[in-house]
Amino acid sequence: MPIRLDERLTLIASLVDYGKVADVGCDHGKLAYYLVSTDRASSVIATDVSAPSLQKAKELALENGVMDVMNTRLGDGLEPLVSREVDTVVIAGLGGDVISGILEKAREDKKEFAHFILSPNTHAEKVRAEIARCGHKITFDDMLVVAGKTYTVFKTEESEEALDKNQIRYGKFFKTSESFKAWIEKEIAEKKNILSKNYSEDLSRKVKDLEDIKSTLE
Ligand SMILES: C[S@@+](CC[C@H](N)C(=O)[O-])C[C@H]1O[C@@H](n2cnc3c(N)ncnc32)[C@H](O)[C@@H]1O
């Protein structure tokens, strides 16, 4: 059965460079199934901490006869995987606190992987900071707004790098990112609108900070 992914999962799938993949927090399993059924990955281990969620992924694999290349495993974060068992670990659709916690635990357990594709729906800055601590560098970092919700999508590879505080906060490539430019313009306009009705020193300072950042964009 062919499957269509939404815009966010389509972007994530496009960042996979074949090989063995793990989809951590797979829920419905659509990404894992898409990757194996379109030959974008040689195999996928789909994991989830919730048994009912994992069951949906298992049924999708069973119904479509791809159990040989799409395994399912129950467990928290990267616990169901051993170090370097896959080439790419995808963790998408979770909060940045949870994703950075999963990466931190893997670092403590000395689990290593060549690439991460990460898509937090909150606290992208926490994920960026943890990526650097894991000995990875960011090769893709962009924002995606779907139905009013902002997602950040990262791809990483093993390498050292130091990001400055604005890159951690706004994105490695924020100075040249069209989506960041659109985001900051919207943020400034919304905050100015609030200020015009209800002045606050704190909000006024935030607008000034955002305008300073906007003035550095290329
Ligand atoms: C909103 S869904 C995202 C599904 C899919 N990855 C996507 O992006 O569409 C979040 C899934 O992550 C799972 N999850 C939450 N915390 C987790 C953890 N620590 N380890 C593994 N899975 C987790 C949840 O059970 C749920 O199925």
The ligand as an SDF file (V2000), in Angstrom:
LIG
                    3D

 27 29  0  0  0  0  0  0  0  0999 V2000
    3.4170   12.7370   18.7360 C   0  0  0  0  0  0  0  0  0  0  0  0
    4.0020   11.1320   18.5250 S   0  0  0  0  0  0  0  0  0  0  0  0
    5.1330   11.3650   17.1950 C   0  0  0  0  0  0  0  0  0  0  0  0
    5.0510   10.2370   16.2070 C   0  0  0  0  0  0  0  0  0  0  0  0
    6.0020   10.3380   15.0370 C   0  0  0  0  0  0  0  0  0  0  0  0
    7.3890   10.2330   15.4470 N   0  0  0  0  0  0  0  0  0  0  0  0
    5.7990   11.6240   14.2690 C   0  0  0  0  0  0  0  0  0  0  0  0
    6.6870   12.4750   14.2870 O   0  0  0  0  0  0  0  0  0  0  0  0
    4.7260   11.7740   13.6550 O   0  0  0  0  0  0  0  0  0  0  0  0
    5.0900   10.8770   19.8850 C   0  0  0  0  0  0  0  0  0  0  0  0
    5.3700    9.4030   20.1430 C   0  0  0  0  0  0  0  0  0  0  0  0
    6.5560    9.3220   20.9400 O   0  0  0  0  0  0  0  0  0  0  0  0
    6.3860    8.3400   21.9220 C   0  0  0  0  0  0  0  0  0  0  0  0
    7.3220    8.6440   23.0150 N   0  0  0  0  0  0  0  0  0  0  0  0
    7.2310    9.6290   23.9400 C   0  0  0  0  0  0  0  0  0  0  0  0
    8.3000    9.6100   24.7580 N   0  0  0  0  0  0  0  0  0  0  0  0
    9.0890    8.5920   24.3190 C   0  0  0  0  0  0  0  0  0  0  0  0
   10.3240    8.0510   24.7560 C   0  0  0  0  0  0  0  0  0  0  0  0
   10.9630    8.5590   25.8050 N   0  0  0  0  0  0  0  0  0  0  0  0
   10.8530    7.0050   24.0900 N   0  0  0  0  0  0  0  0  0  0  0  0
   10.1930    6.4720   23.0310 C   0  0  0  0  0  0  0  0  0  0  0  0
    9.0010    6.9330   22.5770 N   0  0  0  0  0  0  0  0  0  0  0  0
    8.4730    7.9840   23.2100 C   0  0  0  0  0  0  0  0  0  0  0  0
    4.9130    8.4220   22.2820 C   0  0  0  0  0  0  0  0  0  0  0  0
    4.4580    7.2290   22.8810 O   0  0  0  0  0  0  0  0  0  0  0  0
    4.2770    8.6980   20.9150 C   0  0  0  0  0  0  0  0  0  0  0  0
    3.9020    7.5030   20.2820 O   0  0  0  0  0  0  0  0  0  0  0  0
  1  2  1  0
  2  3  1  0
  2 10  1  0
  3  4  1  0
  4  5  1  0
  5  6  1  0
  5  7  1  0
  7  8  2  0
  7  9  1  0
 10 11  1  0
 11 12  1  0
 11 26  1  0
 12 13  1  0
 13 14  1  0
 13 24  1  0
 14 15  1  0
 14 23  1  0
 15 16  2  0
 16 17  1  0
 17 18  1  0
 17 23  2  0
 18 19  1  0
 18 20  2  0
 20 21  1  0
 21 22  2  0
 22 23  1  0
 24 25  1  0
 24 26  1  0
 26 27  1  0
M  CHG  2   2   1   9  -1
M  END
$$$$
